[in-house]
């Protein structure tokens, strides 16, 4: 299985959990926490995958830049910048993906924490019966 296949499988899992979440009433806080927690695992894996991809492209860009700078006889920096143009675009896209999934991870964690807090309040005031 390639890395892209792995990403697609994780996206399918996230989508599956999102559909479950959409069907789960807001009042069922504990179940929503469970679904979000399962989803968070796959969001975290995607965040890590895209972070790794970004770092790999960054390393390749730095290497290509240095190699081009060494080979150029004059205008070394200009030739090096031209040599890494496409890598910079790839790096920017990978950075965007990395940030999106990191943000999704953090916002899902916050949503879980907010639900946990609501469950705690419900239990303390007696308004919930293990929902």
C-alpha positions in Angstrom: 0.0 0.0 0.0 1.4 3.4 -1.0 1.4 6.4 1.2 -1.4 8.0 -0.9 -3.5 4.8 -0.5 -2.9 5.1 3.3 -4.1 8.8 3.2 -7.2 7.8 1.3 -8.0 5.1 3.8 -7.6 7.5 6.7 -9.8 10.0 4.9 -12.5 7.3 4.5 -12.3 6.6 8.2 -12.7 10.2 9.1 -15.6 10.6 6.8 -17.2 7.5 8.3 -16.9 8.9 11.8 -18.2 12.3 10.6 -21.3 10.6 9.2 -21.8 8.9 12.6 -21.3 12.2 14.4 -23.9 13.9 12.1 -26.4 11.2 13.0 -25.7 11.4 16.7 -28.0 13.8 18.6 -26.2 16.7 20.3 -27.7 15.6 23.6 -25.7 12.3 23.4 -22.5 13.9 24.6 -20.7 10.8 25.7 -21.3 9.0 22.4 -20.2 12.2 20.5 -17.0 12.2 22.6 -16.3 8.5 21.7 -16.8 9.2 18.0 -14.7 12.3 18.0 -12.0 10.4 19.9 -11.9 7.7 17.3 -11.8 10.3 14.5 -9.0 12.2 16.3 -6.7 9.1 15.9 -7.0 9.3 12.1 -6.8 13.1 12.0 -3.6 12.8 14.0 -2.2 10.3 11.6 -2.9 12.5 8.6 -1.4 15.5 10.4 1.8 13.5 11.0 1.8 12.3 7.4 1.5 15.7 5.9 4.0 17.1 8.4 6.5 14.4 7.3 5.8 15.2 3.6 6.4 18.9 4.2 9.7 18.2 6.0 10.8 15.9 3.2 10.1 18.5 0.5 11.8 21.1 2.6 14.9 18.9 2.8 14.9 18.2 -0.9 14.6 21.9 -1.6 17.5 22.8 0.6 19.6 20.1 -1.0 18.7 21.1 -4.6 19.4 24.7 -3.8 22.8 23.9 -2.4 23.6 21.7 -5.3 22.6 24.3 -7.9 24.5 27.0 -6.0 27.7 24.9 -6.1 27.3 24.1 -9.8 26.6 27.7 -10.9 29.7 29.6 -12.1 28.1 33.0 -11.6 24.8 34.4 -10.2 24.8 31.4 -7.9 21.8 32.5 -5.8 19.7 33.3 -8.8 20.4 29.9 -10.4 19.8 28.1 -7.1 16.4 29.9 -6.7 15.4 29.0 -10.2 16.4 25.4 -9.6 14.0 25.1 -6.6 11.1 27.0 -8.0 8.9 23.9 -8.4 10.0 22.5 -5.0 9.0 25.8 -3.3 5.5 25.4 -4.8 5.3 21.8 -3.6 6.5 22.8 -0.2 3.9 25.5 0.0 1.1 23.1 -0.8 2.5 20.5 1.7 2.7 23.2 4.3 -0.9 24.1 3.7 -2.0 20.5 4.1 0.1 20.1 7.2 -1.5 23.2 8.8 -5.0 22.2 7.8 -4.7 18.8 9.5 -2.9 20.2 12.6 -5.7 22.7 12.9 -8.3 20.0 12.5 -6.6 18.0 15.2 -6.5 20.9 17.6 -10.1 21.9 17.0 -11.3 18.3 17.4 -9.4 18.1 20.7 -11.1 21.3 21.8 -14.5 20.0 20.8 -13.9 16.8 22.8 -12.8 18.9 25.8 -15.9 21.1 25.6 -18.1 18.1 25.5 -16.3 16.5 28.5 -16.9 19.8 30.4 -20.6 19.8 29.5 -20.9 16.1 30.6 -19.2 17.0 33.9 -21.6 19.9 34.5 -24.6 17.7 33.5 -23.5 15.0 36.0 -22.9 17.5 38.8 -26.3 19.2 38.4 -28.0 15.9 37.8 -29.4 16.8 34.4 -27.9 13.8 32.6 -28.2 10.1 33.0 -25.0 8.7 31.4 -25.7 10.1 28.0 
